[in-house]
């Protein structure tokens, strides 16, 4: 026995206690991954090779490896908090330096960038390139959503086949006289300035399976009369087959145009009723939609499980504002710890494999949540007791060796 074995044991166990202490200290650190001490025995080199009488000279700390197991996910009240459920790392950048983290506690800076507590920017895809392969710093566009001019009205109606035919030579269409038309629908559309306009469509059954359509915009029939004594011009004709389906061949295109008094450009609408039917049941509107909207301010946004950041506006619209992407590594244990919940790639970890959340080997995201530390406090406290006992045992071997050496020194 020599002092070397006991001394190496003390050194190795002291380092193990430091690892355990670091784990315990970070038990509440979001995204922290606990470390494990790995030891190896030590033998002196021998010119004659090993033998049955070869005695080791102690131990050493061979490696401190991190365990990238999943931590518990805890819900928060911050929509920018994001947890990764599965493999992968968030990609961060600052002054051109790229790092990786599991800590999804983010906020927005004054310029609209999503950043962490240290000011590092979250990377992903921009709104105009959601499937891009080269991540950029994500910047949320918080400006107002400009209005969009309505260009199409889509309707799915059922016009009653039992409705009586209206003889237009006797009763020409008049929007003010309900006896001159069979049914009507109305919808709000928008011009280029975001102003709303009420467009009303009237349906007049003029023969079996044949319907004339008329349109008013803000109460005025379009197109307007050329002369006051002239009848109103129909927007188009809808034909149905004998089975009640829309007859695409014999129906005419329903297009209408009007110029708003607000100073906006003319609104050109296509009226699409090709999904409509003519059955022997009451008139019904099963769908009526249009594709325009007024301007809107951003009300809130959220991050989906696929990483897409969706902004919701005061006008009821939603738009993709960007996308969070993740990075994974062939050997995550090869990552170099930088502190601050950040890692950096190295030769041992390999290059980052970047992709959208939920694809390939990457996990999914959970918004308004964070991933807790994966430290098991119970296990760490047991490990601490064991390390303490090992440290005491190594101290005892040194004490015993000292007593043996003292005995030899005192020999006469």
N, C-alpha and C positions, 0 to 999 in steps of 0.2 A: 504494500500500500504506500502511496506517496501523496503529497499535498495536491498534486496536479488534478487528480480526479475530483476531489472535493471542491477545489477552487473552480474548476470548469462547471461543475454542477451549480455552484452558487451564482456564477455569472449567467448561465443559461436560465436558471429559475428566476433570477432578478429581471431578466429581459421578458420572461413569460409574464411575470407580475405586471410589468409595464404595459404589455399588450392587453392583459385583462383589465387593468385600470383604465386604459384608453377606451375599451369597449363599454365599460360601465359609465364612464364620463359622457359617452355619446349615446346613451340609451334613449334620450329624447331628441336626438338630432335627426331631422327629417331626411330620409334618403340615405342614412348612414349604413354602411355594410361592415359587420363585425369581422375582426381578424382572428386568425388561428396561428398559434406557434407550432412550428414543426422542428423536431430535433433530430440529430444524427449522432451516432457514436464516433469516437476518434481513436485511431490506432496509429502507433508510431511506424514509420517506414522501416522496413527490414531488408537488408541486402540479400539475406538468405531466404526470403519469402516467409510466409506465415507458417505457424506451427501450432501444435496442440497446446503449447504453453504460452501462446501470445496473449498478453493482457492489454486491454484498452487503456487509454490515458484520459478518458473522460468523455464529455459530451459537448456539443455546440448547437447553437440556434442555427438551423440550416436555412429556414425561410419563414417569413411572416406572410401568410396568404389571406386574402379577403374572401369571404363567402358571399357570393352574389345571389343569395336566396331571396325570395319575395318577402317583403315586409307587409305588415297589416296596413290596410287602407282606411283612412279616417276622413270623414266628410268635413268640409269647412263651409264658410259663408262667402268665400272669395271665388268668383267665377274664373279668375286667372290661376287659381291653384289647380295643378294637374298631377295626377298620379299615373304611373306606368304599371299596368297589371300584366306582367310577363317580362320578356327580355327586352333589352334596349336601354339607351341613354339619350337624354336631351342633349342637343348640340348647342354650345354656347360660344360666343366670340367676344373679344375685347381687344381693340387695336390690332386686329389681324391674327391674334393668337386664339386658336380653337381648342376648347376643352369640352369635357363631357361630364354629365351629372345625372343623378337620380332624384335630386331635390327639385320638386316642381312648384316651389313657392315663388310665383312671379307677380309682377305688377307692371303698370304702364308708365313710362316716363313722359316728360312734357312734349317730346317729339313723336309720341305714338309708338315707340319701340317697346316690345315686351322684354323686361329685364329682370334679373334676380337682385338680391339685396346688395350685391357688390357692383351692380351696374353692368354686368355682362349681359349681352343681348342673346335672346333665344333665336335660333336659326330654323328656317323651314322654306316653304315655297310662297311666292307672292300670289296675290289674287288673280293675276292674269296668266299665271303659269303653275297651276296647282299640281301638275304631274311632273314638274321639273326635276332633274337629277342633280342640279348644283344648288345646294341650299344657300339662302341669303338671309340677312337679318330681317326678321319679321317686323313690319311696320303697319300698324292698323290705321286705315284711313277713316278719320272721325268726322270728315266734312259731310255736309248735307248731301243726300241722294237727290240728283237732279230729276225733274219730272220726265216722264216718257209719254209721248203721244200715242193714243189708242189707234191701232190699225186694224183690229179685227174683233168682231163680236161673234162668239160661238154659242149657239143655242141648241138645246135638245128638247123639242116640244112634242106634244101629241095634239094634233088638230082633229076635232071630232068629225068623223065621216058622216054622222047623222045631222050635222048642222045644215040648215036650209040654205039654198043658193040665193044670193042677193043679185038682183038684176040692176047692173050699174047704169043702164040707160034710164032706169026709173029712179034709182037712188044712187047717184054718184057719190063717191067717197067724200066724206067731210069729217075731219077729226073731232068736230064739236057735236056730231050727231052719232050716237052709239048705234043707231039702227042701220047705219051705212057700212058698218064693218062687223065682222064676226067675233074676233078676239084681238087682244093687244097685249104687248109686253113693253117694259121700259127698263133701261139700264143707264148707269152713269158712266160717261167716258171722259177723257182728259185731252186737252190740247197741249201744245208745246210749252206753254207757260205754266202748266199744272192746274189750270182752271177746269172745273168740272162742268159738264154739259149733260143734260138729260136727253137721251135718244129713245124715242118710242116707236115701236114697230107695230103696224096694224095688219091684220090678216083678213082678207075678204074672200069668201068662197063664191066663185063666179060660175063654177060648173062642177060636175062630178070629178073628183080627184084633182081639181084645179083651184089654186088659191092665188090671188093677187096680193102683193105686199106694198104697203105705203110706209113712209118714214117721216117723223118730225124730229127736229133738233131744237131744243129749248122752246118747244111749242110751235115752231114754224115748219111747214111741210117742205121737204127737200126732195127733188128740185122744186123751186117755187113756180107758180103759174106764170106763163108768158103774158097772159091777159087775164083780167079779173073774171071774165066770163068763161074762161077755159076750165075744163075739169083738171083735177090734180093728176100728175103723172105717176104711175106705179113705179116702185123701186125695181120690181121684177116679178117673176112668176114661179111659183112652186108647184111641181107636178108630183103626184104619187102614183105608184103602180096599183094594180087591182088587188094586190095583197097588202097594201098599206105602207109600203116602203118608199123612201124618197127616190124619185126618178131623176137620176143625175143627168141622163141624156136629154130629156125634154125640159128640164128646169133651166131658168136663166140665172146668170150670175147676179148676186145681190150686192151691188156696190152703191155707196152713198158718200157724198162729199158736201161739207158745209164750211163756211168761213166764220169763225167766232168773232163776236164784237169786241173781244178783249184785246185785239191787236195781234193775236197769235196767228201762225200760218194755218192754212186750211187743214181740216181733219178729214182724211180719206179712210173710210171704213169699208171693210169687206164683211158682209153678213153671212155667216156660215151656219146654215140650218140643215146640213146634209144628214145629221144624225136624227132628224125628226121623223115622226111617223104619223099616219092617219088611220086610227082605229076607231071602232065604234064605242068609245068611252069619252068621258068629259075632257075638256081642254085642260092641259096640265103643262107646267114648265118644270122639266126635270133637271135642266142645266141652263144657266145663262151667265156667261163670263166675258170679260174683255181684257186686253193685254196692256192697258195703260195705267199710269198712276201719277199722283201729284208728288211734289217734293216732300222729303221727309228727313227728320233728324234721327241720328242713331240713338236708340233707346237702351239697348244692351247687346251683348254678344256672348256666345258660349263656344266651347271647344268640344267637338264630337269625338266619339271613340276612334274615328278614322283620322283624327288630327285636324279636320277642317274647321276653321274659325268662322262661325256664321254670325253676321251682324243683323239685328232686327231693328227696323226703323219705325218711326211714329206713323207712317202711312200704311203700315201693315206688310211692307215688303221685307224680304230677307235676301241677303247676298253673302257669298263667300268672300271673306276678307283676307284669307291666307290659309296656310296649312302647316301644322307642326309635323316635322319628320323626326325619325329616330335613327340612332346608329347602334350597330352591334359589332362585336369583335369575335374572331375565332377563339382567342384566348383572353377573356376579360381579366384574368389574374395577372396578365402581363402589363396592364395599365399602370401608369405611374401616378401615385397619389400626390396631389398638389396642396391639399388642405382646402378648407372652404367648400367641402362636398364636391370637389372638382378632381377629375382625372385627365390625364393626357396620354395619347397613344404612344406606343413605343415599338421598337423592333420586335419585342416578345409578344405584344398584343396583336400585331398585324394591322393592316389598314382598316379603317372604319367601313362597315357595310351599311350603307344608308338606304332607307326605304320608308314607305308610309306605314303608320301604325296599323297593326292587324295583318300585315303582309309577311309572307315567308316566316322567318323566325322571330319577328318582332311582336311585342305585346300590344295591347290596346290601351287607349287613354281613358281616364275617368276625370271629368271636369268637376270643379268644386270639391276636390279631395287631394290628400297628400299621402305619400307612402311613409309609414313610420320606420324607425330604425329596426333592423332585424336582430338586434341584440336580445338574447334570452337572459334576463337578469338572474333567474334561478340557476341556470347552468353556469353562468359566469361566477356567481358567488361560490358554488361548489368547486369550480376550477381554482378559485382563489384559495380556498381552504387546502385543496390538494397541493397546490404550488407552495403554500406556506409550510406544509409538512415536509415536502421534498427539500425545501431550503433548510429546514431544521435538521433533516437527516444528513445533508451534505456538510452542515456545520459540525455535526457529531463525528463524521469521518475525519475531518481536519483535527478535531479535538483528540480523537483516539490516536491519530498518527503523531500528534504532538506528545502524547503520553508515552508512546512507544519510543520516540526519539529521546525523550527525557530519560527513560530507563537506560538507553544505551549510553548516554552521556555520563550517567552516574555510576557506570560499571567501574570497578576497581581492578 
